[in-house]
């Protein structure tokens, strides 16, 4: 039984309905920094990061690889007194039910970002390392943060989701502008060719009429 599970917590007399028994990861990381020190906290979140990658790799052959479907996983991880993370389970269908306003906003943003990643409109380039609140952590090999960063993972860091979406929107806007210019140039070339074709046809028509008039004149003279 998960001692920190909301299903268990909500039956407690001291259950806080405002927080919903949940703690924002950024606030949790700040709390851990103040209580256990930055180095231990960095190691803890780095271990959590590696647990997620290794767990997926361990069942890689069993996961269906199909471009027509996707899965969203939810991780339950327990921290012991030494800040060592223990993987309890991975939920293939994590609950999207929210019990607080903050929890609701978090899950709405999550679903929105999932839809953005699925890219039904075909507007992404495929090389994005951040989309909304999601970070690309593995592509052939594990993707590490820049050397100048002390942290090794974005987990628990301040989420720059809005900024990422703004950058993505700007990139998409420029892409659409380029596409529109290409379409405009294509239309111009098409109209140009069409005008040439019409002009040529007009000249041919005039030539045919001239020949016809000549034939009529010659026939009249013979009569």
C-alpha positions as CSV (number, residue, x, y, z in Angstrom):
1,X,0.0,0.0,0.0
2,X,1.3,3.5,-0.9
3,X,1.4,5.4,2.4
4,X,1.4,8.7,0.4
5,X,-1.5,7.7,-1.9
6,X,-4.3,10.3,-1.9
7,X,-6.8,7.5,-1.7
8,X,-5.3,6.7,1.7
9,X,-4.6,10.3,2.8
10,X,-8.1,11.7,2.2
11,X,-9.5,9.4,5.0
12,X,-7.1,11.0,7.5
13,X,-8.4,13.5,10.1
14,X,-5.6,15.9,9.3
15,X,-6.0,15.7,5.5
16,X,-5.5,19.0,3.8
17,X,-8.2,19.3,1.1
18,X,-6.6,22.6,-0.3
19,X,-3.3,20.9,-1.2
20,X,-5.0,17.6,-2.0
21,X,-2.2,15.7,-0.4
22,X,0.1,16.7,-3.3
23,X,3.2,18.8,-3.4
24,X,4.5,20.7,-6.4
25,X,7.8,19.2,-7.6
26,X,9.5,22.6,-7.7
27,X,8.5,23.3,-4.1
28,X,9.5,19.8,-3.1
29,X,13.0,20.3,-4.6
30,X,13.3,23.7,-2.9
31,X,12.3,22.1,0.4
32,X,14.8,19.2,-0.1
33,X,17.6,21.7,-0.9
34,X,17.0,23.6,2.3
35,X,16.8,20.5,4.5
36,X,19.3,18.0,2.9
37,X,21.5,20.3,0.9
38,X,21.8,20.9,-2.8
39,X,24.3,18.1,-3.6
40,X,22.1,15.4,-2.1
41,X,19.0,16.8,-3.8
42,X,20.7,17.0,-7.2
43,X,21.8,13.3,-6.8
44,X,18.2,12.3,-5.8
45,X,16.6,13.9,-8.8
46,X,19.3,12.6,-11.1
47,X,18.6,9.1,-9.8
48,X,14.8,9.6,-10.4
49,X,15.7,10.7,-13.9
50,X,17.8,7.5,-14.5
51,X,15.1,5.3,-13.0
52,X,12.6,6.5,-15.7
53,X,15.0,5.9,-18.5
54,X,16.2,2.5,-17.3
55,X,12.7,1.3,-16.6
56,X,11.6,2.0,-20.1
57,X,14.7,0.5,-21.6
58,X,14.1,-2.7,-19.6
59,X,10.8,-3.3,-21.3
60,X,11.6,-1.7,-24.6
61,X,11.1,-4.9,-26.6
62,X,7.7,-5.4,-25.0
63,X,6.4,-1.9,-25.8
64,X,4.3,-1.7,-29.0
65,X,6.0,0.7,-31.4
66,X,3.3,2.0,-33.6
67,X,3.0,5.6,-35.0
68,X,-0.8,5.3,-34.8
69,X,-0.9,5.1,-31.0
70,X,0.9,6.4,-27.9
71,X,1.1,5.8,-24.1
72,X,1.4,8.2,-21.2
73,X,3.1,6.7,-18.1
74,X,2.8,7.8,-14.5
75,X,5.6,7.0,-12.1
76,X,5.2,6.2,-8.4
77,X,8.5,6.7,-6.6
78,X,9.2,6.5,-2.9
79,X,12.1,8.3,-1.2
80,X,13.8,6.9,1.8
81,X,15.5,8.8,4.6
82,X,18.7,8.9,2.6
83,X,16.9,10.4,-0.4
84,X,17.3,7.2,-2.3
85,X,14.4,6.8,-4.8
86,X,12.6,3.5,-5.0
87,X,10.4,2.7,-8.0
88,X,7.0,1.4,-6.7
89,X,5.2,1.1,-10.0
90,X,4.6,2.6,-13.4
91,X,1.0,3.3,-14.3
92,X,0.2,2.8,-18.0
93,X,-3.1,4.8,-17.5
94,X,-2.4,7.4,-14.8
95,X,-5.5,9.1,-13.4
96,X,-6.4,12.4,-14.9
97,X,-8.8,13.2,-12.1
98,X,-8.0,16.4,-10.2
99,X,-9.0,17.2,-6.6
100,X,-7.6,20.8,-6.4
101,X,-7.5,23.8,-8.8
102,X,-3.7,23.6,-9.1
103,X,-3.9,19.8,-9.8
104,X,-6.6,20.5,-12.4
105,X,-4.4,23.1,-14.2
106,X,-1.4,20.8,-14.1
107,X,-3.3,18.0,-15.8
108,X,-5.0,20.3,-18.3
109,X,-1.5,21.5,-19.3
110,X,-0.3,18.0,-19.4
111,X,-3.0,16.8,-21.8
112,X,-2.5,20.0,-23.9
113,X,1.2,19.3,-24.2
114,X,0.6,15.6,-25.1
115,X,-1.6,16.8,-28.0
116,X,1.1,19.2,-29.1
117,X,3.7,16.4,-29.1
118,X,1.3,14.2,-31.2
119,X,1.4,16.9,-33.8
120,X,-1.7,16.1,-35.7
121,X,-1.2,19.3,-37.7
122,X,2.3,18.3,-38.8
123,X,3.9,21.5,-37.7
124,X,6.8,20.3,-35.6
125,X,10.2,19.7,-37.0
126,X,10.9,16.5,-35.0
127,X,14.1,17.8,-33.5
128,X,12.5,19.8,-30.6
129,X,14.1,19.0,-27.2
130,X,11.4,20.8,-25.2
131,X,7.7,21.0,-25.9
132,X,5.6,22.7,-23.3
133,X,6.4,21.0,-20.0
134,X,8.0,18.0,-21.6
135,X,11.7,17.5,-22.1
136,X,13.3,15.0,-24.5
137,X,15.6,12.9,-22.3
138,X,16.6,10.1,-24.7
139,X,17.2,9.9,-28.5
140,X,19.5,7.1,-29.4
141,X,21.5,8.0,-26.3
142,X,20.7,9.9,-23.1
143,X,20.4,13.6,-23.6
144,X,22.3,15.6,-21.0
145,X,22.0,19.2,-20.1
146,X,24.6,21.7,-21.1
147,X,28.0,21.4,-19.3
148,X,27.5,24.8,-17.7
149,X,24.5,23.6,-15.8
150,X,25.1,22.0,-12.3
151,X,21.8,20.1,-12.5
152,X,21.6,16.9,-14.6
153,X,17.8,16.9,-15.1
154,X,15.0,19.4,-15.4
155,X,12.8,17.4,-13.0
156,X,11.8,19.6,-10.1
157,X,13.3,22.7,-11.7
158,X,11.1,25.8,-12.4
159,X,8.9,24.8,-15.3
160,X,9.4,27.2,-18.2
161,X,6.4,25.7,-20.1
162,X,4.9,29.0,-21.2
163,X,8.2,30.2,-22.5
164,X,8.7,27.0,-24.4
165,X,5.3,27.2,-26.0
166,X,5.9,30.9,-27.0
167,X,9.2,29.9,-28.7
168,X,7.4,27.0,-30.4
169,X,4.6,29.3,-31.5
170,X,7.1,31.7,-33.0
171,X,8.9,28.9,-34.8
172,X,5.6,27.6,-36.2
173,X,4.6,31.1,-37.2
174,X,7.8,31.6,-39.2
175,X,7.3,28.2,-40.7
176,X,3.8,29.1,-41.9
177,X,5.1,32.4,-43.2
178,X,7.7,30.5,-45.3
179,X,5.0,28.0,-46.5
180,X,2.7,30.9,-47.5
181,X,5.5,32.6,-49.4
182,X,6.2,29.3,-51.2
183,X,2.5,28.9,-52.0
184,X,2.4,32.5,-53.3
185,X,5.4,32.0,-55.5
186,X,3.9,28.8,-56.8
187,X,0.7,30.6,-57.5
188,X,2.5,33.4,-59.3
189,X,4.5,30.9,-61.4
190,X,1.3,29.0,-62.2
191,X,-0.6,32.2,-63.2
192,X,2.5,33.3,-65.2
193,X,2.5,30.0,-67.1
194,X,-1.3,30.1,-67.5
195,X,-1.1,33.6,-68.9
196,X,1.6,32.5,-71.3
197,X,-0.5,29.5,-72.3
198,X,-3.6,31.8,-72.8
199,X,-1.5,34.3,-74.8
200,X,-0.2,31.5,-77.0
201,X,-3.7,30.1,-77.5
202,X,-5.0,33.5,-78.3
203,X,-2.3,34.0,-81.0
204,X,-3.1,30.5,-82.4
205,X,-6.8,31.4,-82.5
206,X,-6.1,34.6,-84.3
207,X,-3.9,32.7,-86.7
208,X,-6.6,30.1,-87.3
209,X,-9.2,32.9,-88.0
210,X,-6.8,34.6,-90.4
211,X,-6.3,31.3,-92.3
212,X,-10.0,30.7,-92.3
213,X,-10.7,34.2,-93.7
214,X,-8.1,33.7,-96.4
215,X,-9.7,30.4,-97.4
216,X,-13.2,32.1,-97.5
217,X,-11.8,34.9,-99.7
218,X,-10.1,32.6,-102.0
219,X,-13.3,30.6,-102.4
220,X,-15.3,33.7,-103.2
221,X,-12.8,34.7,-105.9
222,X,-13.0,31.3,-107.5
223,X,-16.8,31.6,-107.7
